[in-house]
Amino acid sequence: MLRLGRGALFHGEGILAITKALLQSGVAYVGGYQGAPVSHLLDVLVQSHEYLAELGVHVEACSNEASAAAMLGASIHYPLRGAVTWKSIVGTNVAADALSNLASPGVLGGVLIVVGEDYGEGASVIQERTYAYALKSSLILLDPRPDLARMVRIVEDGFALSEASNMPAMLQLRIRACHMRGSFACSDNAAPAVSPLHLMEEPAAFDYAKLAHPPVTYRQEKLKGEERIPAARRYIVEHQLNEVFVGHHDDIGIVVQGGLYNSLIRALQQLGLADALGNAGPSILALNVICPLVPEEIHAFCLGKRAVLVVEEGQPEFIEQALNTILRRRDIQTKISGKDVLPMAGEYTPAVVTKGIKSFLERHAPALLGNAPPTPDASNVLADPKIQELAKTVPPRPPGFCIGCPERPIFAAMKLVQKELGEHNVAGDIGCHLFASLPPFNIGATTMGYGLGPASSSAFNVKADKRPISILGDGGFWHNGLNSSVANAVYNKHDGVIMVVDNFYSAATGGQDLMSSRALNPARATNNTIVSAVKGVGVKWVRHLDRTYDVGRMRDILRDALTTKESGPKVIVASSECMLNKQRRVKPLLQKAVRDGERKVQERFGVDEDVCTGDHACIRLSGCPSLSVKHTDDPLKDDPVAAIDNNCVGCGNCGEVSEAAVLCPSFYRADIIHNPNRFDRLVSGLRRAVIGFLQRRRDAGRIVVAD
């Protein structure tokens, strides 16, 4: 799809359309750090490195967002178009230092930062927006209307706008925009003018004015307001990047962030004020560029209107405040409404926007609500008897680790140790292991940032009976943790325990390879061990467990780390392959081998319901989705027994936990043999015969009580 040329029609997801748009724009280099909802952009380009080499485009999967933002320094002196990508505000926070040092001198080549604006109901991060960073550092902020053709055009114009104003541009994409599907007419991909295929003869001449360093930074600050922002506004107006949709009722209007346009139209449809094609009653100004705003556009749109509603997600109300300032300075008395009828915080779903527009119209144009159909009430769905009956039948279950996850036994072992030694302060981190903060484990007191788990325990570096425990994953370790957490602990002689969960991938961001991945990656340097890294920064007490499912061994290592007399940080590296990635890797190989007639053995585990007592302690120490309960016909058992369903991947964690916790011996292992040979069939027949004989003898000795 990336090779499609002029005349071809692209069909696909929004984030892949953005990826194609980068190549059509003549991007010279791309970098970033993976994270939802924009992981696919970088993943696709990394996997397409051979094609990108044909174009002369350099692609780099960076160690974190700061290194990605620093890549953009190439566009300060050179006419190179560069793009980087990362996840929302958390990535922008990490990149903040480099962004400030990029925005101050400005750029010669166009720069585009694709940010996955992970905000609202489907978010997995703190509820903050990128807007504040754009205002703070005078960055262009693009928020395109969710339509693939419009999004692609905004990417192409974003580079040109960046070059015209010398300002870096940020493009924010919400989850729904990234995953929406549509089509657009392709253009040919443009090879960069300067690339590894077409090198410059001489480097750029030294120019002190391009450094982000006093005294030139004072002049750069003046350039932002006096030259760059005015140049950006001229380009926005000349190329009509913002869109005006003239409605049937021109005395009221709505100003909306481009990314919220589809939700706005859906809300107007619910009120009978828009049709299926988006033709609306009120006039709409869709801001595909929300920073900087263009006063002339705001003036022209609001002039002559009685009232205008600003649909702006999040807080504070940057756009609403700006509109009031622009209009009052020009003595335009149009009533501006926004957060008075719409909520200050939270995602603006169609239901939320519908309620806000209704309140706005009741105040300023009640006649428009005369033909409004009944508004659907989401609470009616929950009141449905079928839904209520389902809630009684299906117990609520919190999100948790995947089936067979190698991190589950780590926290089972931790619970066993804390039962023996008492509760400890446990600092969590960003990553899959954060599921341990939910039932059944409830482990992890804080989450301060990716790779900052051990650093968040620094204040607990005191002489006490109970050492603090800190957790971070291999993704966070290489992202930021080696220096900010582990080296910091060594330098300050921290006496706590650091648990590094090594699952061979950056699993929480999509399963990308890392420095310590066990795979042989021809394009990346893998197999650099975490143990070597922590020893390299001075850790003396290091223990490595290469099979986390050994709960007993994991428990013993943790106990040793918490009780040893040796001072300084104690680092435990707990390694096992991410089961989700492992199944993605081995299932196709297994299926192919079975189809080809090869003998293959799959392990499965089960529970002997005759032995199970029904106390469910195994579930409380495991939480595996494949470990559940079922009713039994045994009249002597009041509670349902434990059961393992067919989703089991044979990790053995349930049995290991039961053994380490000295629970009942009801777990058994069964080998499923595909394409069995003669010996397998002979052994299976003998087993059935022996078991059948023993069952018949047992049944013959039973006492039967007549009814």
Secondary structure as GFF3:
##gff-version 3
##sequence-region A 1 707
A	DSSP	beta_strand	9	13	.	.	.	ID=ss1
A	DSSP	alpha_helix	14	24	.	.	.	ID=ss2
A	DSSP	beta_strand	29	32	.	.	.	ID=ss3
A	DSSP	alpha_helix	39	47	.	.	.	ID=ss4
A	DSSP	alpha_helix	49	55	.	.	.	ID=ss5
A	DSSP	beta_strand	58	61	.	.	.	ID=ss6
A	DSSP	alpha_helix	65	71	.	.	.	ID=ss7
A	DSSP	alpha_helix	74	77	.	.	.	ID=ss8
A	DSSP	beta_strand	82	87	.	.	.	ID=ss9
A	DSSP	alpha_helix	88	103	.	.	.	ID=ss10
A	DSSP	beta_strand	111	116	.	.	.	ID=ss11
A	DSSP	alpha_helix	131	137	.	.	.	ID=ss12
A	DSSP	beta_strand	140	142	.	.	.	ID=ss13
A	DSSP	alpha_helix	148	165	.	.	.	ID=ss14
A	DSSP	beta_strand	169	173	.	.	.	ID=ss15
A	DSSP	alpha_helix	175	179	.	.	.	ID=ss16
A	DSSP	beta_strand	181	185	.	.	.	ID=ss17
A	DSSP	three_ten_helix	208	210	.	.	.	ID=ss18
A	DSSP	alpha_helix	216	223	.	.	.	ID=ss19
A	DSSP	pi_helix	224	228	.	.	.	ID=ss20
A	DSSP	alpha_helix	229	238	.	.	.	ID=ss21
A	DSSP	beta_strand	243	245	.	.	.	ID=ss22
A	DSSP	beta_strand	249	257	.	.	.	ID=ss23
A	DSSP	three_ten_helix	258	260	.	.	.	ID=ss24
A	DSSP	alpha_helix	261	270	.	.	.	ID=ss25
A	DSSP	beta_strand	282	287	.	.	.	ID=ss26
A	DSSP	beta_strand	289	291	.	.	.	ID=ss27
A	DSSP	alpha_helix	295	302	.	.	.	ID=ss28
A	DSSP	beta_strand	307	311	.	.	.	ID=ss29
A	DSSP	alpha_helix	318	329	.	.	.	ID=ss30
A	DSSP	beta_strand	335	337	.	.	.	ID=ss31
A	DSSP	alpha_helix	350	364	.	.	.	ID=ss32
A	DSSP	three_ten_helix	366	369	.	.	.	ID=ss33
A	DSSP	alpha_helix	378	383	.	.	.	ID=ss34
A	DSSP	alpha_helix	385	393	.	.	.	ID=ss35
A	DSSP	alpha_helix	408	421	.	.	.	ID=ss36
A	DSSP	beta_strand	426	427	.	.	.	ID=ss37
A	DSSP	three_ten_helix	432	437	.	.	.	ID=ss38
A	DSSP	three_ten_helix	455	460	.	.	.	ID=ss39
A	DSSP	beta_strand	469	473	.	.	.	ID=ss40
A	DSSP	alpha_helix	474	476	.	.	.	ID=ss41
A	DSSP	pi_helix	477	487	.	.	.	ID=ss42
A	DSSP	alpha_helix	488	491	.	.	.	ID=ss43
A	DSSP	beta_strand	497	502	.	.	.	ID=ss44
A	DSSP	three_ten_helix	507	509	.	.	.	ID=ss45
A	DSSP	alpha_helix	530	536	.	.	.	ID=ss46
A	DSSP	beta_strand	541	545	.	.	.	ID=ss47
A	DSSP	alpha_helix	551	563	.	.	.	ID=ss48
A	DSSP	beta_strand	570	575	.	.	.	ID=ss49
A	DSSP	alpha_helix	579	595	.	.	.	ID=ss50
A	DSSP	beta_strand	600	607	.	.	.	ID=ss51
A	DSSP	alpha_helix	617	620	.	.	.	ID=ss52
A	DSSP	beta_strand	627	630	.	.	.	ID=ss53
A	DSSP	beta_strand	641	644	.	.	.	ID=ss54
A	DSSP	alpha_helix	653	660	.	.	.	ID=ss55
A	DSSP	beta_strand	667	674	.	.	.	ID=ss56
A	DSSP	alpha_helix	678	700	.	.	.	ID=ss57
###
